[in-house]
């Protein structure tokens, strides 16, 4: 009988409806005979076992503190100061001075990652593959975790609104934030080594051990303590060369003998780990060549037109050695893929002290772009590599290149893991841990499911982190 039949009392209707919705709850789905509600399978145990073998792929997500959240918009208070600590002396019997700690309110939006898996019914009945359904789930887990790890570094909600912001975006935005002169401690530290490799130096830049001493000193003045470094795999040899001369001191010491990359001991007595559970990460990518990729039916079309116009600029970083002819190309991007690039009609001549203004005209057909990837050559070069990702701002989007971001370079992220109160500075806010949802079979009788993760990267105090940008690498442009 229909549970909404009028002969039923309201209480009976509610009871039957509750049974229908919760059928099978708390039971073994394999032995339950009357159907069951859609349930999620918590894959945290699978995730741990998979990542135990693939830690080099997902170093950060594997070790991040998982902060449970209970809403799609998570809000936290960041304490930025304790109040006045200088003028505290009072006369005998005089009232104590009064002051309040300083707080900044921060909000984080939950973002949603998911990947579908499917195994044909005949395959599930054969012994051609060992447990193909479980293997497909594990593969989906790896896709989700690798995508999450990549976004932890490169996520940019201004370019792809479905992403959360990653380390690079959070630290650079913090460094560029406009604050009062007495609140410079609220800004993150970014150092530009202008195409040098780690360990190199020229007349104006020292990218050796002094670089890390200076970063540690600056971050320490803001209340942080740099403990971890992360960088693309290709930079590993640069860190090895940084300390290679120490081999002459001893061959028995674990670090100095290069049994593993040594920690960086800074002048502030901070120890920055660059190996084991930190260091090179496969999902931390360099700025390299860009090609069209993703779903051809859903990714945006190539921009209609791109023009490049040079002019004088007081903010120009086209200094000595950077003048010459430059070629630009622009790729459109959305959450489904990247278009082919639109190359400017001819190289543009840029002199010392100038900037280049790009005007990008969007294609009005097909899927809409949410952002653009600007690629550029080096001076008088022909190879194009990624320089900057920007948000689309309308039918025409303007970007000014002052040569702040060099194409074909890499970055290094340095992290203070915990605040002075030992609370996590960097964590992963998790509305739902990585989970599998089995889907009903379709007409092909295929076994199907979706692995999903709901969360966001939280960096409570970006001013206590640091970024080394425009690092040259083997095969890059500088």
C-alpha positions as CSV (number, residue, x, y, z in Angstrom):
1,X,0.0,0.0,0.0
2,X,1.2,3.5,-0.8
3,X,2.8,5.0,2.3
4,X,0.9,8.2,1.6
5,X,-2.5,6.5,1.6
6,X,-5.0,8.6,3.6
7,X,-5.8,5.5,5.8
8,X,-2.3,5.9,7.3
9,X,-1.8,8.3,10.2
10,X,0.8,11.0,9.9
11,X,3.0,9.2,12.3
12,X,2.7,6.0,10.3
13,X,3.5,7.8,7.1
14,X,6.6,9.4,8.7
15,X,7.7,6.0,10.0
16,X,7.3,4.2,6.7
17,X,9.1,7.1,4.8
18,X,12.0,6.9,7.3
19,X,12.3,3.2,6.7
20,X,12.2,3.7,3.0
21,X,15.0,6.3,3.1
22,X,17.1,4.4,5.6
23,X,16.7,0.9,4.2
24,X,19.8,-1.1,4.8
25,X,21.4,1.6,7.1
26,X,23.9,-0.1,9.4
27,X,23.7,-3.4,7.6
28,X,25.9,-5.4,5.3
29,X,24.8,-4.5,1.8
30,X,25.8,-7.9,0.5
31,X,23.4,-9.7,2.8
32,X,20.5,-7.2,2.9
33,X,17.8,-8.5,0.6
34,X,15.2,-5.7,0.5
35,X,17.3,-2.9,-1.1
36,X,19.1,-0.1,0.6
37,X,19.6,3.6,0.6
38,X,22.5,5.2,-1.3
39,X,25.5,5.0,1.1
40,X,29.0,6.3,0.9
41,X,32.0,4.1,1.4
42,X,34.7,5.9,3.4
43,X,38.0,5.3,1.6
44,X,40.3,6.8,4.2
45,X,41.9,3.4,4.8
46,X,42.3,2.9,1.1
47,X,43.7,6.4,0.7
48,X,46.3,5.7,3.4
49,X,47.5,2.5,1.9
50,X,47.6,4.0,-1.6
51,X,49.5,7.1,-0.5
52,X,51.9,4.9,1.5
53,X,53.2,3.8,-1.8
54,X,52.8,7.1,-3.6
55,X,54.0,9.6,-1.1
56,X,56.3,11.2,-3.6
57,X,53.2,12.1,-5.7
58,X,51.2,13.6,-2.9
59,X,53.5,14.7,-0.1
60,X,51.5,17.7,1.2
61,X,48.0,16.2,1.1
62,X,49.3,13.0,2.7
63,X,50.7,14.9,5.8
64,X,48.3,17.9,6.1
65,X,46.3,18.1,9.2
66,X,42.7,17.4,8.2
67,X,40.4,20.0,9.7
68,X,36.8,18.9,9.9
69,X,34.4,21.6,8.7
70,X,30.6,21.5,8.9
71,X,29.5,24.2,6.3
72,X,30.3,25.0,2.7
73,X,31.7,28.4,3.8
74,X,34.2,27.8,6.6
75,X,35.2,30.9,8.8
76,X,38.1,31.2,11.1
77,X,39.7,34.0,13.1
78,X,43.4,34.6,12.7
79,X,45.1,36.4,15.6
80,X,47.6,38.8,14.1
81,X,48.8,40.4,17.4
82,X,48.5,40.5,21.1
83,X,48.2,44.2,21.5
84,X,50.6,46.8,22.8
85,X,53.6,45.2,24.6
86,X,55.8,48.2,25.0
87,X,54.1,50.8,27.2
88,X,53.2,48.7,30.1
89,X,55.0,50.3,33.0
90,X,52.8,52.1,35.5
91,X,53.2,54.1,38.6
92,X,52.6,52.7,42.1
93,X,48.8,52.4,42.5
94,X,48.2,53.4,38.9
95,X,45.7,51.4,36.9
96,X,47.0,48.8,34.5
97,X,47.2,49.7,30.8
98,X,44.5,48.3,28.5
99,X,44.7,46.8,25.1
100,X,43.1,44.0,23.0
101,X,44.6,41.4,20.7
102,X,44.2,41.9,17.0
103,X,42.2,39.5,14.8
104,X,41.5,39.1,11.1
105,X,38.5,37.1,9.9
106,X,39.1,34.7,7.1
107,X,36.7,32.6,5.1
108,X,37.3,29.5,3.0
109,X,34.8,28.1,0.5
110,X,34.4,24.3,0.2
111,X,35.3,23.0,-3.3
112,X,34.3,19.6,-4.8
113,X,36.5,17.0,-6.5
114,X,35.1,13.9,-8.0
115,X,36.0,11.1,-10.5
116,X,33.8,8.4,-11.9
117,X,34.9,4.8,-12.3
118,X,33.3,2.0,-14.3
119,X,33.9,-1.7,-14.9
120,X,32.0,-3.7,-17.4
121,X,30.0,-6.7,-16.1
122,X,31.8,-9.3,-18.2
123,X,35.2,-8.0,-16.9
124,X,34.0,-8.3,-13.3
125,X,33.3,-12.0,-14.0
126,X,36.7,-12.9,-15.5
127,X,40.1,-13.4,-14.0
128,X,41.8,-11.2,-16.6
129,X,42.4,-8.7,-13.8
130,X,42.7,-9.1,-10.1
131,X,39.7,-7.6,-8.5
132,X,38.9,-5.1,-11.3
133,X,36.3,-3.2,-9.3
134,X,38.7,-2.5,-6.4
135,X,41.4,-1.6,-8.9
136,X,39.1,0.9,-10.5
137,X,38.3,2.4,-7.1
138,X,42.0,2.7,-6.3
139,X,42.7,4.4,-9.6
140,X,39.9,6.9,-9.0
141,X,41.3,7.5,-5.5
142,X,44.7,8.3,-7.1
143,X,43.1,10.6,-9.6
144,X,41.3,12.6,-6.9
145,X,44.3,12.8,-4.6
146,X,46.7,13.8,-7.4
147,X,44.3,16.4,-8.6
148,X,43.9,17.7,-5.0
149,X,47.7,17.8,-4.5
150,X,48.1,19.7,-7.8
151,X,45.5,22.2,-6.7
152,X,47.2,22.6,-3.3
153,X,50.1,24.2,-5.2
154,X,48.4,25.7,-8.3
155,X,44.7,26.2,-7.5
156,X,43.4,29.6,-8.5
157,X,39.8,30.4,-7.9
158,X,40.0,33.6,-10.0
159,X,40.9,31.6,-13.1
160,X,38.8,28.5,-12.3
161,X,36.0,29.4,-9.8
162,X,35.5,25.7,-9.0
163,X,39.0,25.4,-7.5
164,X,40.2,26.6,-4.1
165,X,43.4,28.8,-4.0
166,X,46.7,27.0,-3.7
167,X,50.0,28.0,-2.1
168,X,51.2,30.0,-5.0
169,X,48.0,32.1,-5.3
170,X,47.6,32.6,-1.5
171,X,51.2,33.6,-0.9
172,X,51.4,36.0,-3.9
173,X,48.1,37.6,-3.1
174,X,49.2,38.1,0.5
175,X,52.5,39.7,-0.6
176,X,50.6,42.2,-2.8
177,X,48.0,43.0,-0.2
178,X,47.7,46.7,0.6
179,X,48.1,47.2,4.3
180,X,49.0,50.0,6.7
181,X,52.7,50.8,7.1
182,X,52.7,49.4,10.6
183,X,51.1,46.1,9.5
184,X,53.7,44.9,7.0
185,X,54.0,41.8,9.1
186,X,50.7,40.7,7.7
187,X,52.2,40.4,4.2
188,X,53.8,37.2,2.9
189,X,57.4,37.1,1.8
190,X,58.2,36.7,-1.9
191,X,61.7,36.7,-3.3
192,X,62.4,36.9,-7.0
193,X,65.7,35.4,-8.2
194,X,65.1,36.5,-11.9
195,X,65.9,33.2,-13.7
196,X,68.9,32.1,-11.6
197,X,69.0,28.5,-10.3
198,X,69.1,27.8,-6.5
199,X,72.8,28.2,-5.5
200,X,73.7,30.6,-8.2
201,X,74.5,34.3,-7.8
202,X,75.2,37.4,-9.9
203,X,76.1,41.0,-9.2
204,X,72.7,41.8,-7.6
205,X,71.2,38.4,-6.5
206,X,72.6,35.7,-4.3
207,X,70.4,32.6,-4.5
208,X,72.6,30.5,-2.3
209,X,72.5,29.9,1.5
210,X,72.1,33.7,2.1
211,X,68.8,33.5,0.3
212,X,67.3,31.1,2.9
213,X,68.9,33.1,5.8
214,X,67.2,36.2,4.6
215,X,63.8,34.5,4.1
216,X,64.0,32.9,7.5
217,X,64.9,36.2,9.2
218,X,62.0,38.0,7.5
219,X,59.5,35.3,8.3
220,X,60.8,35.1,11.9
221,X,60.1,38.9,12.3
222,X,56.5,38.1,11.4
223,X,56.2,35.4,14.0
224,X,56.8,32.4,11.7
225,X,59.4,29.6,11.7
226,X,60.1,28.1,8.3
227,X,60.3,24.3,8.6
228,X,59.4,22.8,5.2
229,X,60.3,23.4,1.6
230,X,58.5,22.1,-1.5
231,X,59.6,22.3,-5.1
232,X,59.2,20.7,-8.5
233,X,61.1,17.5,-9.0
234,X,63.5,19.0,-11.5
235,X,64.9,21.4,-8.9
236,X,66.2,18.6,-6.7
237,X,69.7,18.6,-8.3
238,X,70.0,22.3,-7.6
239,X,69.6,21.7,-3.9
240,X,72.1,19.0,-4.1
241,X,74.6,21.3,-5.7
242,X,74.0,23.9,-3.0
243,X,75.7,21.7,-0.5
244,X,78.0,19.6,-2.7
245,X,81.2,21.2,-1.4
246,X,80.5,19.8,2.0
247,X,81.5,16.4,0.8
248,X,85.1,17.3,1.6
249,X,84.4,17.6,5.3
250,X,83.2,14.1,6.0
251,X,82.0,10.9,4.3
252,X,80.2,9.4,7.3
253,X,77.7,12.0,8.3
254,X,74.2,11.1,6.9
255,X,73.4,14.5,5.6
256,X,76.8,15.8,4.6
257,X,77.7,12.6,2.8
258,X,74.6,13.1,0.7
259,X,72.8,9.9,1.8
260,X,69.9,12.2,1.4
261,X,69.6,15.9,0.7
262,X,70.6,17.8,3.8
263,X,68.3,20.1,5.8
264,X,68.9,23.8,5.4
265,X,70.1,25.3,8.7
266,X,69.4,29.1,8.7
267,X,70.9,31.9,10.7
268,X,67.8,32.1,12.8
269,X,68.4,28.5,13.9
270,X,65.4,27.3,11.9
271,X,65.8,23.9,10.2
272,X,64.1,23.8,6.8
273,X,63.5,20.2,5.7
274,X,63.9,19.6,2.0
275,X,63.6,15.8,1.8
276,X,61.7,12.8,3.2
277,X,58.1,14.0,3.7
278,X,58.9,17.4,2.2
279,X,61.0,18.5,-0.8
280,X,60.4,17.4,-4.4
281,X,56.7,16.8,-5.3
282,X,55.6,15.4,-8.6
283,X,52.3,17.4,-8.6
284,X,54.2,20.7,-8.2
285,X,54.7,21.7,-11.8
286,X,57.1,24.1,-13.5
287,X,55.8,26.7,-15.9
288,X,56.4,24.8,-19.1
289,X,54.9,24.5,-22.6
290,X,51.1,24.6,-22.9
291,X,49.1,22.5,-25.3
292,X,45.3,22.1,-25.9
293,X,43.9,19.5,-23.6
294,X,40.7,18.4,-21.7
295,X,37.2,17.7,-23.0
296,X,37.0,19.1,-26.6
297,X,33.2,19.5,-26.3
298,X,33.4,21.6,-23.1
299,X,36.7,23.4,-23.1
300,X,36.7,27.0,-24.5
301,X,37.7,27.9,-28.0
302,X,40.9,29.8,-28.9
303,X,40.7,33.6,-28.3
304,X,39.7,35.4,-31.4
305,X,42.5,38.0,-31.3
306,X,45.5,38.9,-29.2
307,X,47.4,42.2,-29.7
308,X,50.6,43.3,-27.9
309,X,51.5,47.0,-27.5
310,X,54.8,48.2,-25.9
311,X,55.0,51.5,-23.9
312,X,57.1,53.2,-21.2
313,X,56.5,52.1,-17.6
314,X,57.9,53.2,-14.3
315,X,57.2,49.7,-13.0
316,X,59.0,48.0,-15.8
317,X,61.3,45.1,-15.0
318,X,62.5,44.8,-18.6
319,X,66.0,45.8,-17.4
320,X,69.4,45.3,-19.0
321,X,69.6,42.0,-20.7
322,X,65.8,41.6,-21.1
323,X,65.3,44.0,-24.0
324,X,64.6,42.3,-27.4
325,X,61.8,40.8,-29.5
326,X,59.1,38.8,-27.7
327,X,56.4,36.5,-29.0
328,X,53.2,36.0,-27.0
329,X,50.4,33.4,-27.3
330,X,47.2,33.2,-25.2
331,X,45.2,30.0,-24.3
332,X,41.7,30.1,-23.0
333,X,40.9,27.9,-20.0
334,X,37.9,26.7,-18.0
335,X,37.2,23.9,-15.6
336,X,37.0,21.4,-18.5
337,X,40.2,22.1,-20.4
338,X,42.6,24.4,-22.3
339,X,42.3,25.7,-25.8
340,X,44.9,26.0,-28.5
341,X,47.0,29.2,-28.3
342,X,46.4,32.4,-30.2
343,X,49.8,33.8,-31.3
344,X,50.3,37.5,-31.9
345,X,50.7,38.5,-35.5
346,X,54.4,39.2,-35.2
347,X,57.0,39.5,-32.4
348,X,56.9,42.8,-30.5
349,X,60.1,44.8,-29.9
350,X,60.5,45.7,-26.2
351,X,63.1,48.2,-25.0
352,X,64.5,48.7,-21.5
353,X,62.0,50.4,-19.2
354,X,58.9,49.4,-21.2
355,X,55.9,47.3,-20.6
356,X,53.7,45.3,-23.0
357,X,49.9,45.6,-22.9
358,X,48.1,42.5,-24.2
359,X,44.5,42.9,-25.3
360,X,42.6,39.5,-25.5
361,X,39.4,39.2,-27.4
362,X,37.3,36.2,-26.3
363,X,35.7,33.8,-28.7
364,X,31.9,34.0,-28.4
365,X,31.1,30.5,-29.6
366,X,31.0,27.3,-27.6
367,X,31.9,27.0,-24.0
368,X,32.8,30.1,-22.1
369,X,36.4,30.7,-20.8
370,X,36.9,31.6,-17.2
371,X,40.5,32.6,-17.6
372,X,43.6,32.8,-19.8
373,X,47.1,31.3,-19.8
374,X,49.6,33.9,-21.1
375,X,52.7,32.3,-22.7
376,X,55.8,34.1,-23.9
377,X,59.2,33.6,-25.3
378,X,62.4,34.9,-23.9
379,X,64.2,37.8,-25.6
380,X,64.7,37.0,-29.3
381,X,63.5,33.5,-28.7
382,X,60.8,31.4,-30.4
383,X,59.9,28.8,-27.8
384,X,56.7,29.7,-25.8
385,X,56.2,28.7,-22.2
386,X,53.7,29.6,-19.5
387,X,54.2,33.0,-17.9
388,X,51.0,33.9,-16.0
389,X,47.4,32.7,-15.5
390,X,44.8,35.5,-15.3
391,X,41.0,35.8,-14.9
392,X,38.8,36.6,-17.9
393,X,37.2,40.0,-17.2
394,X,34.7,40.4,-20.2
395,X,34.6,40.3,-23.9
396,X,38.0,41.9,-23.9
397,X,40.6,41.2,-21.2
398,X,43.7,43.4,-20.7
399,X,47.0,42.2,-19.2
400,X,50.1,44.3,-18.5
401,X,53.4,42.5,-18.7
402,X,56.1,44.3,-16.7
403,X,58.3,41.3,-16.8
404,X,57.6,40.4,-13.2
405,X,56.7,36.8,-14.0
406,X,59.3,35.1,-16.2
407,X,58.0,32.3,-18.5
408,X,59.6,28.8,-18.3
409,X,60.6,29.1,-14.6
410,X,59.7,27.3,-11.4
411,X,58.9,28.2,-7.8
412,X,59.8,27.0,-4.3
413,X,57.3,27.2,-1.4
414,X,58.5,27.4,2.2
415,X,56.0,26.8,5.0
416,X,55.6,27.4,8.7
417,X,53.5,24.4,9.6
418,X,52.2,25.6,13.0
419,X,51.6,28.9,14.5
420,X,53.2,30.2,17.7
421,X,50.2,28.7,19.7
422,X,51.0,25.3,18.0
423,X,47.7,25.4,16.0
424,X,48.0,24.2,12.4
425,X,48.9,27.1,10.1
426,X,48.4,25.0,7.0
427,X,45.6,22.4,7.0
428,X,43.0,20.8,4.7
429,X,39.5,21.8,5.7
430,X,37.4,18.7,5.0
431,X,33.6,18.7,4.7
432,X,33.8,15.1,3.5
433,X,36.8,12.8,3.5
434,X,37.6,10.9,0.3
435,X,34.7,8.5,-0.3
436,X,33.2,6.2,-2.8
437,X,29.6,6.2,-3.9
438,X,28.4,3.1,-5.8
439,X,26.0,4.0,-8.6
440,X,23.1,1.9,-9.9
441,X,24.0,-0.3,-12.8
442,X,22.9,0.9,-16.2
443,X,21.6,-1.0,-19.2
444,X,25.0,-2.4,-19.9
445,X,25.1,-3.9,-16.4
446,X,28.4,-2.1,-15.8
447,X,29.5,-1.6,-12.2
448,X,29.9,2.2,-11.6
449,X,30.8,4.6,-8.9
450,X,32.1,8.0,-8.0
451,X,35.1,8.8,-5.7
452,X,34.7,12.3,-4.2
453,X,36.4,14.7,-1.8
454,X,34.9,17.9,-0.4
455,X,37.3,20.5,1.1
456,X,39.8,23.3,0.7
457,X,43.3,24.3,1.5
458,X,43.6,26.6,4.6
459,X,46.6,28.8,5.2
460,X,45.8,30.7,8.4
461,X,48.9,32.9,8.3
462,X,50.3,33.3,4.8
463,X,52.7,36.0,6.2
464,X,54.5,33.1,7.9
465,X,55.2,31.3,4.6
466,X,57.5,32.3,1.8
467,X,57.9,31.9,-1.9
468,X,60.9,31.9,-4.2
469,X,59.8,32.7,-7.7
470,X,61.3,32.8,-11.2
471,X,63.7,30.0,-10.5
472,X,65.5,28.8,-13.6
473,X,65.5,25.1,-14.4
474,X,67.1,22.8,-17.0
475,X,65.0,22.9,-20.2
476,X,63.3,26.2,-19.2
477,X,63.8,29.6,-20.8
478,X,66.3,31.1,-18.3
